[in-house]
């Protein structure tokens, strides 16, 4: 299958919720507690990230099959979400989407890309480590990371399994 990575266009944005739901179903087997697969990013949030130039999609036959949301947080670009429809998984699309964000961030003068994820879910921290990210010690957290951490607590995520990661850009 031939896939293309490109910046999202307005017509792509309403289609991302179905991809997010399908990808979210994979967490049911990850022992992270109750996962509400219908709790997807609001379209208004996705539109705001798109206005900041931070929505990239993986497409096949011009239909999105994966996406990444990334926008500034503090002084770095932060990946808020990466989802690939399971029917198109294991094709390297997640890595290509991460690379697109890192390349774009570097071209825009950012020095690093950050994210928050599960430490022990194979397609989370171990995957991002393979992309060049490292887990941050809490002594390295910025005020915005603490606010994001508190938000994750409000969402009921198991904080002991969460981490922030950063990749330095060239």
C-alpha positions as CSV (number, residue, x, y, z in Angstrom):
1,X,0.0,0.0,0.0
2,X,1.2,3.5,-0.8
3,X,0.7,6.1,1.9
4,X,1.5,9.8,1.9
5,X,2.1,12.1,4.8
6,X,0.8,15.6,4.4
7,X,-0.5,18.5,6.4
8,X,-4.2,18.2,7.0
9,X,-6.8,20.2,5.1
10,X,-10.1,21.3,6.5
11,X,-12.0,18.4,4.9
12,X,-9.8,15.9,6.8
13,X,-10.5,17.2,10.3
14,X,-14.0,15.8,10.8
15,X,-12.7,12.3,9.7
16,X,-10.1,12.1,12.5
17,X,-12.5,11.1,15.2
18,X,-13.2,7.7,13.6
19,X,-9.5,7.0,13.4
20,X,-9.0,8.0,17.0
21,X,-11.9,5.7,18.2
22,X,-10.4,2.8,16.3
23,X,-6.9,3.4,17.6
24,X,-8.2,4.0,21.1
25,X,-9.8,0.5,21.2
26,X,-6.2,-0.9,21.3
27,X,-5.9,0.4,24.8
28,X,-8.6,-2.0,26.0
29,X,-5.9,-4.7,26.2
30,X,-3.3,-2.5,27.8
31,X,-4.5,-2.7,31.4
32,X,-4.8,1.0,31.9
33,X,-8.3,1.0,33.4
34,X,-11.5,2.1,31.8
35,X,-10.9,3.6,28.3
36,X,-13.8,5.5,26.8
37,X,-13.2,5.1,23.1
38,X,-15.9,7.7,22.4
39,X,-13.9,10.3,24.3
40,X,-12.2,11.8,21.3
41,X,-10.6,15.2,20.8
42,X,-13.1,17.9,20.1
43,X,-13.2,19.2,16.6
44,X,-12.7,22.7,17.9
45,X,-9.4,21.6,19.4
46,X,-8.3,19.9,16.2
47,X,-9.2,23.0,14.2
48,X,-7.1,25.2,16.6
49,X,-4.1,22.9,16.2
50,X,-4.6,23.0,12.4
51,X,-4.6,26.8,12.5
52,X,-1.2,26.5,14.3
53,X,0.0,24.3,11.4
54,X,0.2,21.2,13.6
55,X,-2.1,18.5,12.1
56,X,-0.5,16.0,9.8
57,X,-2.3,13.0,8.3
58,X,-1.2,9.7,6.8
59,X,-3.4,9.2,3.7
60,X,-4.2,6.3,1.4
61,X,-6.1,7.2,-1.8
62,X,-6.4,10.7,-0.3
63,X,-8.4,9.4,2.7
64,X,-6.8,9.9,6.2
65,X,-5.9,6.7,8.0
66,X,-3.7,8.2,10.7
67,X,-2.9,11.6,12.2
68,X,-0.8,13.6,14.6
69,X,-1.7,16.7,16.6
70,X,1.3,18.9,17.6
71,X,1.4,22.6,18.7
72,X,3.6,24.8,20.9
73,X,3.7,24.2,24.6
74,X,6.1,26.3,26.5
75,X,9.0,26.8,24.1
76,X,8.8,23.5,22.3
77,X,6.4,21.7,20.0
78,X,4.3,19.2,21.9
79,X,2.7,16.1,20.4
80,X,-0.8,16.0,21.9
81,X,-2.0,12.9,20.0
82,X,-0.8,10.3,17.5
83,X,-3.4,7.8,16.1
84,X,-3.2,5.4,13.3
85,X,-6.2,3.2,12.3
86,X,-5.4,-0.4,13.3
87,X,-6.3,-1.5,9.8
88,X,-3.3,0.5,8.6
89,X,-1.0,-0.3,11.6
90,X,2.5,-1.8,11.4
91,X,3.3,0.2,8.2
92,X,5.6,2.8,9.8
93,X,3.0,5.5,9.6
94,X,3.3,6.5,13.3
95,X,7.1,7.0,12.8
96,X,6.5,8.9,9.6
97,X,4.0,11.2,11.3
98,X,6.4,11.8,14.2
99,X,9.2,12.6,11.7
100,X,6.9,15.0,9.9
101,X,6.3,16.9,13.2
102,X,10.0,16.9,14.1
103,X,11.0,18.1,10.6
104,X,8.4,20.9,10.7
105,X,9.3,21.9,14.2
106,X,13.0,22.1,13.3
107,X,12.2,24.1,10.1
108,X,10.2,26.5,12.3
109,X,13.2,27.0,14.7
110,X,12.0,24.9,17.6
111,X,14.8,23.1,19.6
112,X,12.8,20.2,20.8
113,X,9.5,18.2,20.6
114,X,7.9,16.9,23.7
115,X,5.0,14.6,24.6
116,X,3.2,12.8,27.5
117,X,2.6,9.0,27.2
118,X,2.4,5.7,29.0
119,X,5.8,4.3,30.1
120,X,5.0,0.7,29.6
121,X,2.6,0.4,26.7
122,X,4.7,-0.9,23.7
123,X,3.4,1.6,21.2
124,X,3.9,4.5,23.6
125,X,7.1,5.3,25.5
126,X,9.1,2.4,23.9
127,X,8.0,3.5,20.5
128,X,8.9,7.1,21.1
129,X,12.3,6.1,22.5
130,X,12.9,4.3,19.2
131,X,12.2,7.7,17.5
132,X,14.9,9.4,19.6
133,X,12.8,10.7,22.6
134,X,14.0,10.3,26.2
135,X,12.0,10.2,29.4
136,X,12.3,13.4,31.4
137,X,13.1,13.4,35.1
138,X,10.5,15.4,37.0
139,X,13.3,17.9,37.9
140,X,13.2,18.8,34.2
141,X,9.5,19.4,34.0
142,X,8.3,22.8,33.0
143,X,5.3,24.5,34.7
144,X,3.2,23.5,31.6
145,X,4.1,19.9,32.2
146,X,2.8,20.1,35.7
147,X,-0.5,21.6,34.5
148,X,-0.7,18.8,31.9
149,X,0.1,16.2,34.6
150,X,-2.8,17.6,36.8
151,X,-5.1,17.5,33.8
152,X,-4.2,13.8,33.2
153,X,-5.0,13.2,36.9
154,X,-8.4,14.8,36.4
155,X,-9.0,12.5,33.5
156,X,-8.4,9.5,35.7
157,X,-5.2,8.3,34.0
158,X,-2.8,6.2,36.2
159,X,-0.1,8.8,36.7
160,X,2.4,6.3,38.0
161,X,2.4,4.9,34.5
162,X,2.7,8.2,32.7
163,X,5.9,10.1,31.6
164,X,7.0,13.2,29.7
165,X,9.5,12.7,26.9
166,X,11.6,15.1,24.8
167,X,13.5,14.8,21.6
168,X,16.2,17.4,20.9
169,X,16.1,18.7,17.3
170,X,19.1,19.6,15.1
